[in-house]
Amino acid sequence: MMAGSSLWLNLSIASICLIGFFLLALASARQGEQLLHRPARPIERMAFHAGGWSLLTLALVLCFWGWGWSIGMVAWLGWLCKASATLVFALPRWTETRKAKPMPATVLPLPRSRLWRALVLMLLISGPLIFAWMLHVAPFIKNS
């Protein structure tokens, strides 16, 4: 594998992991109903399960193909952690309902909660991108 293609390999693995976890979220009862705005049919849930696990397996195969067994496994686990953490912060925002609730007078609103979530989400997204870029520009060392 050429060293210059590691950026594209990292980006593709990250995308595949995100889509795989998103499909697995659609297959679950609560998140699936909130994202689809209806309960998923059993055939849809099976298709979401199969698609999600297939994509996560494809990401593992790509990691093994790109970096070998030892580094590939570590890279795959790292991208799984990043993708799952990104969805942990993103899914509650996507699935929250917009019901107007009056706030009690004694509770002060937290103006930074939305900003804080956006900042954490940007850090979660930019961290792997910066890491992938650093891998891309790092010199290729060939062991003889």
Residue frames as qw, qx, qy, qz and C-alpha x, y, z in Angstrom:
[[0.000, 0.889, 0.458, 0.000, 0.00, 0.00, 0.00],
 [0.398, 0.490, -0.029, 0.775, 1.29, 3.45, -0.84],
 [0.296, -0.323, -0.501, 0.746, 1.83, 5.95, 1.96],
 [0.093, -0.007, -0.137, -0.986, 0.00, 8.74, 0.10],
 [0.475, -0.314, -0.599, -0.563, -3.30, 6.90, 0.14],
 [0.310, -0.232, -0.792, 0.472, -3.50, 6.61, 3.94],
 [0.196, 0.127, 0.210, -0.949, -5.55, 9.82, 4.14],
 [0.591, 0.013, -0.409, -0.695, -8.22, 8.37, 1.86],
 [0.541, -0.104, -0.833, 0.055, -8.09, 5.07, 3.69],
 [0.123, -0.176, -0.635, 0.742, -8.63, 6.81, 7.05],
 [0.364, 0.127, 0.025, -0.922, -11.48, 8.92, 5.70],
 [0.615, -0.020, -0.610, -0.499, -13.19, 5.95, 4.10],
 [0.444, -0.153, -0.839, 0.276, -12.89, 3.83, 7.24],
 [0.045, 0.167, 0.466, -0.868, -14.25, 6.68, 9.37],
 [0.494, 0.088, -0.211, -0.839, -17.20, 7.15, 7.01],
 [0.600, -0.052, -0.761, -0.244, -17.93, 3.43, 6.85],
 [0.289, -0.162, -0.786, 0.521, -17.86, 3.16, 10.66],
 [0.224, 0.149, 0.262, -0.927, -20.19, 6.15, 11.07],
 [0.597, 0.056, -0.402, -0.692, -22.68, 4.79, 8.54],
 [0.527, -0.053, -0.848, 0.023, -22.47, 1.31, 10.09],
 [0.126, -0.200, -0.695, 0.679, -23.21, 2.60, 13.58],
 [0.373, 0.133, 0.015, -0.918, -26.00, 4.80, 12.21],
 [0.619, -0.015, -0.632, -0.466, -27.62, 1.74, 10.62],
 [0.423, -0.151, -0.836, 0.316, -27.30, -0.13, 13.92],
 [0.101, 0.166, 0.427, -0.883, -28.99, 2.81, 15.66],
 [0.536, 0.067, -0.293, -0.789, -31.82, 2.60, 13.14],
 [0.583, -0.054, -0.798, -0.144, -32.16, -1.09, 13.96],
 [0.149, -0.115, -0.757, 0.626, -32.63, -0.41, 17.67],
 [0.069, -0.657, -0.750, -0.029, -36.13, 0.12, 18.99],
 [0.160, -0.810, -0.305, 0.474, -35.91, 3.57, 20.56],
 [0.158, -0.529, 0.330, 0.765, -33.46, 5.38, 18.28],
 [0.170, 0.164, 0.805, 0.544, -34.94, 3.75, 15.20],
 [0.015, 0.736, 0.676, 0.009, -38.42, 4.97, 16.04],
 [0.148, -0.817, -0.115, 0.545, -37.16, 8.47, 16.81],
 [0.194, -0.397, 0.514, 0.735, -35.08, 8.73, 13.63],
 [0.059, 0.217, 0.827, 0.515, -37.68, 7.19, 11.32],
 [0.362, -0.020, 0.159, -0.918, -40.64, 8.86, 13.10],
 [0.863, -0.034, -0.152, -0.480, -42.35, 5.48, 13.10],
 [0.729, -0.361, 0.582, -0.027, -41.62, 1.99, 14.38],
 [0.221, 0.491, -0.741, -0.401, -39.39, 0.03, 12.01],
 [0.923, 0.075, -0.119, -0.357, -40.84, -3.09, 10.46],
 [0.823, -0.378, 0.412, 0.100, -39.10, -6.38, 11.31],
 [0.816, 0.394, 0.220, 0.361, -37.68, -6.74, 7.78],
 [0.211, 0.895, -0.132, 0.370, -36.26, -3.21, 8.00],
 [0.538, -0.749, 0.369, -0.115, -34.69, -3.92, 11.37],
 [0.898, -0.075, 0.364, 0.235, -33.06, -7.06, 9.98],
 [0.630, 0.648, 0.109, 0.414, -31.78, -5.12, 6.96],
 [0.083, -0.923, 0.229, -0.299, -30.40, -2.34, 9.20],
 [0.749, -0.531, 0.396, 0.031, -28.67, -4.93, 11.41],
 [0.871, 0.186, 0.317, 0.326, -27.18, -6.75, 8.44],
 [0.438, 0.802, 0.028, 0.405, -26.07, -3.52, 6.78],
 [0.301, -0.894, 0.266, -0.200, -24.53, -2.07, 9.95],
 [0.776, -0.424, 0.449, 0.128, -22.54, -5.17, 10.84],
 [0.805, 0.409, 0.263, 0.339, -21.50, -5.65, 7.22],
 [0.261, 0.895, -0.095, 0.350, -20.13, -2.12, 7.06],
 [0.474, -0.780, 0.396, -0.101, -18.23, -2.53, 10.33],
 [0.874, -0.091, 0.424, 0.221, -16.76, -5.77, 8.99],
 [0.630, 0.678, 0.134, 0.354, -15.83, -4.01, 5.75],
 [0.074, -0.936, 0.260, -0.226, -14.02, -1.35, 7.79],
 [0.724, -0.507, 0.464, 0.063, -12.09, -4.11, 9.57],
 [0.845, 0.272, 0.347, 0.303, -11.12, -5.70, 6.26],
 [0.380, 0.864, -0.014, 0.330, -9.97, -2.33, 4.89],
 [0.364, -0.848, 0.370, -0.108, -7.86, -1.75, 8.01],
 [0.823, -0.238, 0.482, 0.183, -6.22, -5.16, 7.64],
 [0.726, 0.547, 0.263, 0.324, -5.66, -4.55, 3.94],
 [0.203, 0.927, -0.072, 0.308, -4.17, -1.10, 4.48],
 [0.163, -0.797, 0.484, -0.323, -2.03, -1.60, 7.56],
 [0.434, 0.211, -0.861, 0.161, -1.71, -5.31, 8.24],
 [0.605, -0.446, -0.657, -0.055, -3.02, -7.32, 11.18],
 [0.479, -0.341, -0.477, 0.653, -1.35, -5.53, 14.08],
 [0.037, -0.147, -0.032, 0.988, -1.77, -1.87, 13.12],
 [0.310, -0.256, -0.597, -0.694, -5.05, -2.56, 11.30],
 [0.465, -0.508, -0.721, 0.072, -6.74, -3.90, 14.42],
 [0.303, -0.422, -0.341, 0.784, -5.66, -0.88, 16.47],
 [0.065, 0.033, -0.279, -0.958, -6.76, 1.53, 13.72],
 [0.370, -0.377, -0.715, -0.458, -10.12, -0.22, 13.42],
 [0.433, -0.549, -0.635, 0.330, -10.74, -0.06, 17.17],
 [0.206, -0.298, -0.115, 0.925, -9.72, 3.60, 17.19],
 [0.198, -0.098, -0.432, -0.875, -12.13, 4.48, 14.38],
 [0.418, -0.473, -0.759, -0.159, -14.90, 2.49, 16.06],
 [0.354, -0.501, -0.487, 0.622, -14.39, 4.52, 19.24],
 [0.052, -0.201, 0.100, 0.973, -14.38, 7.83, 17.37],
 [0.284, -0.233, -0.624, -0.689, -17.46, 6.97, 15.30],
 [0.432, -0.525, -0.733, 0.037, -19.43, 5.74, 18.29],
 [0.285, -0.449, -0.354, 0.769, -18.49, 8.77, 20.39],
 [0.061, 0.024, -0.304, -0.950, -19.54, 11.08, 17.56],
 [0.398, -0.367, -0.672, -0.505, -22.93, 9.40, 17.34],
 [0.402, -0.473, -0.669, 0.409, -23.34, 9.45, 21.12],
 [0.110, -0.408, -0.178, 0.889, -23.18, 13.24, 20.98],
 [0.167, 0.066, -0.455, -0.873, -25.04, 13.68, 17.67],
 [0.257, -0.330, -0.865, -0.277, -28.00, 11.30, 18.03],
 [0.134, -0.569, -0.645, 0.493, -29.62, 12.98, 21.05],
 [0.060, 0.424, -0.065, -0.901, -29.65, 16.24, 19.14],
 [0.229, 0.020, -0.701, -0.675, -31.22, 14.65, 16.07],
 [0.345, -0.345, -0.861, -0.143, -33.85, 12.75, 18.02],
 [0.049, -0.290, -0.562, 0.773, -34.90, 15.34, 20.60],
 [0.077, 0.689, 0.686, 0.222, -38.49, 16.42, 20.31],
 [0.124, 0.230, 0.005, 0.965, -39.42, 20.06, 19.95],
 [0.343, -0.706, -0.612, -0.094, -42.04, 20.46, 22.63],
 [0.033, 0.608, -0.174, 0.774, -42.29, 23.90, 24.16],
 [0.617, -0.492, -0.565, 0.239, -41.95, 23.52, 27.90],
 [0.130, -0.910, 0.065, -0.389, -42.09, 26.55, 30.16],
 [0.560, 0.210, -0.575, 0.558, -38.99, 26.87, 32.28],
 [0.509, -0.717, -0.432, 0.200, -39.45, 27.32, 36.01],
 [0.043, 0.955, -0.075, 0.285, -38.48, 30.75, 37.26],
 [0.616, -0.716, 0.324, 0.053, -35.97, 29.31, 39.74],
 [0.825, -0.020, 0.407, 0.392, -33.90, 27.46, 37.14],
 [0.082, 0.786, -0.292, -0.538, -31.44, 29.53, 35.18],
 [0.880, 0.471, 0.048, -0.033, -30.97, 28.42, 31.57],
 [0.639, -0.411, 0.423, 0.493, -27.54, 27.22, 30.54],
 [0.469, 0.804, -0.090, -0.354, -26.65, 29.32, 27.51],
 [0.043, 0.643, -0.727, -0.236, -23.52, 27.31, 26.81],
 [0.711, -0.015, 0.691, -0.133, -25.15, 23.88, 26.53],
 [0.756, 0.621, 0.197, -0.058, -25.75, 24.15, 22.77],
 [0.271, 0.862, -0.425, 0.042, -22.39, 25.76, 22.22],
 [0.439, -0.518, 0.727, -0.100, -20.75, 23.14, 24.43],
 [0.819, 0.195, 0.536, -0.059, -22.28, 20.27, 22.44],
 [0.637, 0.770, -0.025, 0.012, -21.23, 21.85, 19.17],
 [0.003, 0.821, -0.567, 0.070, -17.68, 22.35, 20.47],
 [0.605, -0.298, 0.735, -0.073, -17.38, 18.76, 21.68],
 [0.815, 0.435, 0.380, -0.046, -18.78, 17.46, 18.39],
 [0.458, 0.856, -0.237, 0.028, -16.29, 19.57, 16.40],
 [0.236, -0.679, 0.692, -0.072, -13.43, 18.29, 18.55],
 [0.752, -0.025, 0.654, -0.078, -14.56, 14.70, 18.01],
 [0.752, 0.625, 0.209, 0.021, -14.69, 15.24, 14.27],
 [0.293, 0.895, -0.328, 0.075, -11.52, 17.31, 13.92],
 [0.545, -0.590, 0.596, -0.009, -9.37, 15.00, 16.07],
 [0.805, 0.094, 0.561, 0.169, -9.45, 12.05, 13.67],
 [0.574, 0.800, 0.118, 0.130, -9.13, 14.35, 10.66],
 [0.044, -0.900, 0.430, -0.055, -5.99, 15.95, 12.09],
 [0.664, -0.366, 0.650, 0.055, -4.64, 12.51, 12.96],
 [0.795, 0.415, 0.420, 0.139, -5.32, 11.28, 9.42],
 [0.373, 0.914, -0.110, 0.112, -3.61, 14.36, 7.96],
 [0.305, -0.769, 0.561, -0.012, -0.57, 13.84, 10.19],
 [0.777, -0.059, 0.616, 0.113, -0.38, 10.21, 9.03],
 [0.673, 0.693, 0.240, 0.096, -0.65, 11.41, 5.45],
 [0.254, 0.918, -0.255, 0.168, 2.25, 13.89, 5.69],
 [0.647, -0.600, 0.467, 0.058, 4.48, 11.68, 7.87],
 [0.271, 0.593, -0.706, -0.276, 7.51, 10.23, 6.08],
 [0.966, 0.042, -0.113, -0.231, 7.14, 6.63, 4.95],
 [0.221, -0.625, 0.746, -0.059, 9.69, 4.38, 6.67],
 [0.892, 0.195, -0.335, -0.231, 10.34, 1.05, 5.05],
 [0.633, -0.538, 0.552, -0.065, 11.75, -1.69, 7.23],
 [0.615, 0.505, -0.575, -0.188, 14.26, -3.95, 5.50]]
